[in-house]
Amino acid sequence: MSKVWLVTGANSGFGRAFVEAAVTEGDVVVATARRPEALADLVAAHPDQVEALALDVTDPAGIDSVVADVVKRHGRVDVLVNNAGRTHVGAAEETTDSELRSLFDLHFFGPAALVRAVLPHMRERRSGAIVQMSSMGGQMTYPGFSAYCGTKFALEGFSDALAAEVGPLGIKVLIVEPGAFRTNLMGAAGVSEEIADYAATVGPTRQAVAAGDGAQPGDPARGVAAVLTALAAEHTPLRLPLGDDGVDAVTGQLDAQRAEIAVWEKVARDTAFDV
């Protein structure tokens, strides 16, 4: 039986790769984007499998309307892919409140609202999968990515608890942590106004983002193929880092955390009341 997918940010990068992969599997995809006309070629090529809908994931009313419409016409959502996103570069002090809140609306509150919208239908059927597109920046960070990584850390914490809640109900949650993949993420980066004192720490990050777009080693199609393999597995992992850089960054961060805890373990444990 074919699945029904709901994919956000489907117009390019990972989102488009998810649409193409699902179509190849014989599934139906409701592909959403703020500009759904960017998906016109896929709709034209697969009119019985792909439909494009306008959705701004920072609009709660729009989310509820789209999910209700999909369920009404297709009967279910088998796979939700929370993919819509963008990056932002700026020191924590440089990042304005409006920039920070806008990013959290896109990367955290929007995905959370979509999860809440699809879960009643998934619970009723005792099946479904939720794919949360995070980043290796959901486990570690660099100077200049405090806002971006803050949103991904929040998404991962939310998703970790979510997985424990819905797993017994037959619903899978998969957190995907890509490294550098050739998408539009870096090309559309937001940039905060610079403060000179952060040139030495945040400056290299700004330069790397500007110079790296279009030269990323990761292939979104192959990344999505890995995600589909993980979803099809009997024991789907909670987290799936993607790419050599993604795997190395996440495992390196975990090793560094364990080593630091070991150094401070005695001090950290000596905190109980005297008996």
TORLUMSE-259420 format. One record per atom (N, C-alpha, C): x, y, z; residue in one letter. Coordinates in steps of 0.05 Angstrom, whole numbers, plus 5000, padded with zeros to 4 digits. Layout:
XYZa/...
REM end
This chain:
501749765000m/500050005000m/501850255000m/501250434982s/502850684980s/502450855005s/504551005012k/504451185035k/503651465026k/502751625045v/502151905040v/504152065056v/505752225042w/507852395054w/506852685056w/507652825077l/507353115079l/510153225084l/511153375065v/513853475066v/513853785065v/515153905084t/515454195084t/518054285072t/518154525061g/520554625048g/521354445025g/519254365009a/519754154989a/520754264962a/521154524960n/521854644935n/524754604927n/526554534946s/529354504939s/530754324959s/533354264954g/534954124973g/533853854982g/533953815008f/532953555019f/529953525014f/528453745016g/525653725012g/524953614984g/526153714964r/525653614937r/526653324934r/528853264946a/529852994945a/527952794959a/526652884980f/524652704993f/522352654974f/521452864960v/519252834941v/519952644920v/522252674908e/523152504886e/523452214895e/524552174919a/524951904929a/522251764935a/520451914947a/517851794953a/516251724928a/516551894907v/515251834882v/516351574870v/518951544872t/520251294861t/519151044876t/518551084901e/517450864917e/514550804911e/513350974894g/510450934887g/508551074906g/509651254923d/507951384943d/506751644933d/505051754950v/503752014944v/505052224962v/505652454951v/506952664966v/505352924965v/504753034988v/503753304990v/506153474996v/507053624977a/509553774979a/508854064985a/509754175007t/509054445014t/511554635012t/510954885007a/513055085006a/511555355007a/513055555014r/511855825013r/511255904984r/512855804966r/512455854937r/512055584923r/509655474924p/509255204912p/509655184882p/509655414868e/510055414840e/512855304833e/514655304852a/517355204847a/517354894844a/515054774850l/514754484847l/513154404823l/512554604806a/510854554783a/511854324765a/514554304762d/515654094745d/515053814755d/515253784782l/514753524794l/511753454793l/510153654797v/507253604795v/506453524766v/507653664747a/507053604719a/508053324711a/510353244722a/511452984715a/510052754729a/508852814753h/507552604768h/504852704779h/502952764762p/500452894771p/498852714790p/499252454788d/497652274806d/499052224833d/501552324835q/503052264859q/503952514875q/504252734861v/505252984874v/503253204872v/502753334895e/501153574894e/502653784911e/502554024902a/504054244915a/502054434929a/502554484955l/500854664970l/502554884982l/501355124984a/502655344998a/502555305028a/504755335041l/504855315071l/507155475081l/506655655099d/508655795115d/508555655143d/510655515150v/510555355175v/510555525200v/510955785197t/510755965220t/507856055224t/505955955208d/503156035210d/501555805221d/500855805247p/499455575260p/496755515247p/495255725239a/492755675226a/493055535199a/495155615185g/495755485159g/496455195162g/497955135184i/498754855189i/496254685194i/494454785211d/492054625217d/490354585193d/490154795176s/488554775152s/489654575132s/492254585128v/493554395109v/493354105118v/493854055144v/493653775154v/490753675152v/488853845159a/486053765157a/485253705129a/486253865110d/485653825082d/486853565072d/489353505079v/490753265070v/489253015081v/488553025107v/487152795119v/484452755106v/483052975101k/480452955089k/480552825061k/482552895045r/482652805018r/484152535015r/486152485032h/487752245030h/487252045053h/485852135073g/485251955095g/487351925117g/489752025112r/491851985131r/494352135123r/496252165141v/499052245136v/500752025147v/502151875130d/503851665139d/506551755148d/507651955133v/510352055140v/510252365139v/510952485161l/511352775162l/514352835161l/515153005143v/518053085142v/518153385148v/519153455172n/519453735179n/522253825169n/522253945145n/524754005131n/525154305127n/523054465127a/523354745121a/525454875139a/527255045128g/529155175146g/531055355131g/532655495146r/534655675135r/536755705157r/539155795149t/541155835170t/541456135176t/543056185197h/543556465205h/546356475217h/547756685211v/550456725221v/550556985237v/551556965262g/551857205278g/552557115307g/554257275320a/554857225348a/552357255364a/552257125387a/549857145404a/549157435410a/551057605415e/550557885421e/549658035396e/550657955373e/549858085347e/546958015339e/546057785347t/543457685338t/541157835352t/539457955337t/537258105349t/535057925359t/533358025376d/531057875386d/529257785363d/528757955344s/527057885322s/528257665305s/530957675300e/532257465285e/532157195299e/532457205326l/532456955341l/529656835342l/527657005347r/524956905348r/523956805321r/524756935300s/523956845273s/525156565267s/527556525275l/528856265270l/527556045287l/526856105312f/525455915329f/522755845318f/521356045308d/518755995296d/518955795273d/521055825257l/521455655233l/522355375240l/524355355258h/525655105264h/524454955287h/523055085305f/522054945329f/518954965331f/517855205333f/515055225338f/513355125314f/514255175290g/512855065267g/512854765266g/515154635268p/515254345268p/513654225292p/513754355315a/512254255338a/509254265332a/508354485319a/505454505312a/504654295291a/506454235272l/505854025252l/505653755266l/507453705284v/507353445299v/504653425313v/503853635327r/501353615342r/498953585323r/499153695299a/496953675280a/496653395269a/498853255264v/498652985251v/498352765272v/499152805296l/499152595316l/496452465322l/494252625324p/491652495329p/491052275308p/491652335283h/491052145261h/492951905262h/495551955268m/497451735271m/496751565295m/495951685317r/495251525341r/492851345335r/490951455321e/488451305315e/489151055299e/491151075281r/491850845264r/494050675276r/495250785298r/497550645310r/499850605291r/500350795274s/502550785255s/503251065245s/505651085234g/506551345223g/509451385229g/510651585216a/513451655220a/513651965219a/515352065236i/515952355237i/518952385233i/519652525212v/522452575206v/523152865212v/524852905231q/525653175240q/528353235228q/528453425209m/530953495196m/532453695214m/534353585229s/535953755247s/538553815232s/540853765245s/543453835233s/545553715252s/547953695242m/550153625262m/550253855282m/549154085275g/548954315293g/546854275314g/545454045314g/543653985336g/545053835359g/547653775354q/549253645374q/551753805383q/552653985365m/554954145371m/554754405356m/556554595360t/556254845347t/559054975343t/558955205329y/561355365323y/560655655330y/562655825334p/562156115338p/560556225314p/558456375320g/556856485298g/554356335292g/554056095303f/551655935299f/550055895324f/550256085343s/548756045368s/545756035363s/544756205346a/541856215340a/540955965325a/542355905304y/541555665288y/541755415304y/543955375318c/544255125333c/542455125358c/541855355369g/539955365391g/537255255382g/536355315358t/533755205349t/533954905344t/536254815334k/536454525329k/536754365355k/538154475375f/538354345401f/535554325412f/533954535410a/531154525420a/529554315406a/529754305379l/528254105364l/529053825372l/531553775377e/532453505384e/531553425412e/531553615431g/530553545457g/527553485456g/526053635442f/523253595438f/522753315425f/524253255405s/523953015390s/524752765405s/526752795423d/527652575439d/525452485458d/524152675471a/521952615489a/519552505473a/519052635449l/516852555432l/517152255425l/519552175418a/519951895410a/519151695432a/519851765457a/519151595479a/516151585484a/514851805478e/511951825482e/510351665461e/511151695436v/509551575414v/510551305404v/512951225412g/514050965403g/512150735411g/511250735436p/509450515444p/506750515428p/506150735414l/503750755398l/504150675369l/506550575363g/507150495336g/508050715317g/508950945328i/509751175312i/512751205315i/514151225293k/517051265293k/517751555292k/519951625306v/521151895304v/524051865297v/524852005276l/527651995266l/528752275265l/530852335280i/532252585279i/534552565260i/534652725238v/536752705218v/538652935222v/541252875223e/543353075229e/545353095207e/544653225185p/546553245162p/548953425169p/551153365156g/553453545155g/552953745132g/555053795117a/554853985095a/553853845070a/551453905062f/550253795038f/549654025018f/549653954993r/549354154972r/546454234968r/545554404986t/542854514986t/543054814985t/540754944987n/540755244987n/541055365015n/541655195035l/541755285062l/543755515066l/546155475057m/548255685061m/547855925043m/546855875019g/546456095000g/544356295009g/542456205026a/540356375036a/540756445065a/543156445074a/543756495102a/543056785110a/541756805133g/541357065145g/543957145160g/544457405160v/546957495172v/546357735190v/547257725215s/546957945234s/548958165229s/548258405238e/550158625236e/552658575254e/554958625243e/557458545256e/558358735278e/559458615300i/560858765321i/563858695319i/565558895317a/568358855311a/569758655330a/568958655356d/570358485375d/570058195369d/568058115352y/567657835346y/568857755319y/570457925308a/571557865281a/573357615282a/574857585304a/576757365306a/575257095309a/572957095323t/571556845328t/569456785308t/567756975302v/565556935283v/566356985254v/568357155250g/569257215223g/569856975206g/571356775216p/571856535200p/569356385192p/567356385210t/564856245204t/563456395181t/563356655183r/562056815161r/563456755134r/566056745135q/567556695110q/567056415099q/566956225117a/566555945109a/563755905097a/561756035108v/559056025097v/558956145070v/560256385067a/560156525041a/561656365019a/563856235027a/565556105007a/564655815002a/563155695020g/562655415018g/560155345002g/558455534996d/555955474982d/556555364954d/555355134948g/555755014922g/558054814921g/559654804942a/561854624943a/561654414965a/559254394977q/558854204999q/559053924988q/560253735003p/560753464993p/558253284992p/556253355009g/553953175011g/551953194989g/550952964980d/548952944959d/546152904972d/544353094970p/541753064983p/540252804976p/540452724951a/539052474942a/540152234958a/542752214961r/543951994975r/543352015005r/543152255015g/542452295043g/539652195048g/537752265030v/534952185033v/534751875031v/536351755013a/536351465011a/537151335037a/539051455051a/539851355078a/537551375098a/536051595096v/533751645114v/531651435109v/531051375083l/529051175076l/529850895086l/532450845084t/533450585094t/532950565124t/533550785138a/533150785167a/530150755175a/528450885160l/525550875166l/524450595161l/525550455141a/524650185134a/525749965153a/527750035169a/528949835186a/527049765209a/527349515218e/525649425241e/526149605265e/528749665270h/529449835292h/530650105281h/528850285275t/529650555265t/531150705287t/533550815280p/534950965301p/533551225308p/534051325332l/532951585340l/534351805325l/537051775322r/538651985309r/540251855286r/540452005264l/542051915241l/543652145231l/546252165239p/548052365227p/548652285198p/548952475180l/549452425152l/552052555142l/553552405126g/556052505115g/558352455133g/560752445122d/563152405138d/563452625159d/562952875150d/563253095169d/561153085191d/558753005184g/556652985204g/557252775225g/558052535215v/558652315234v/561052395251v/563152505239d/565552585254d/564952795275d/563352995267a/562753215285a/561153115309a/559152955304v/557452855326v/559052675345v/560452475333t/561952295351t/564252435365t/565452625352g/567552785365g/566452945388g/564153065385q/562953215407q/562253035430q/561152795425l/560452615446l/562952525461l/565152475447d/567652395459d/568752615477d/568552865467a/569553095482a/567953145507a/565353105506q/563653135529q/564252925550q/564652675541r/565252465561r/567952515574r/569952615558a/572552665570a/572452895590a/570953095584e/570753325603e/569353245629e/567153085626i/565752985650i/567652825667i/569352655654a/571152485670a/573052655686a/574052885675v/575853055689v/574553175714v/571953255712w/570553395733w/568653215748w/568852945744e/566852765756e/566852775786e/569252785799k/569252785828k/567953035840k/568653265828v/567353515837v/564353515832v/563553405809a/560753405802a/559153225820a/560253005829r/558852805845r/558752895875r/560653055883d/560853125912d/558953365918d/556353315914t/554353535917t/552053465935t/552053225948a/549853135964a/550153245993a/547853256007f/547953326035f/549653126051f/551053226071d/552553046089d/550552876105d/551052626107v/549252446122v/550052436151v/
REM end
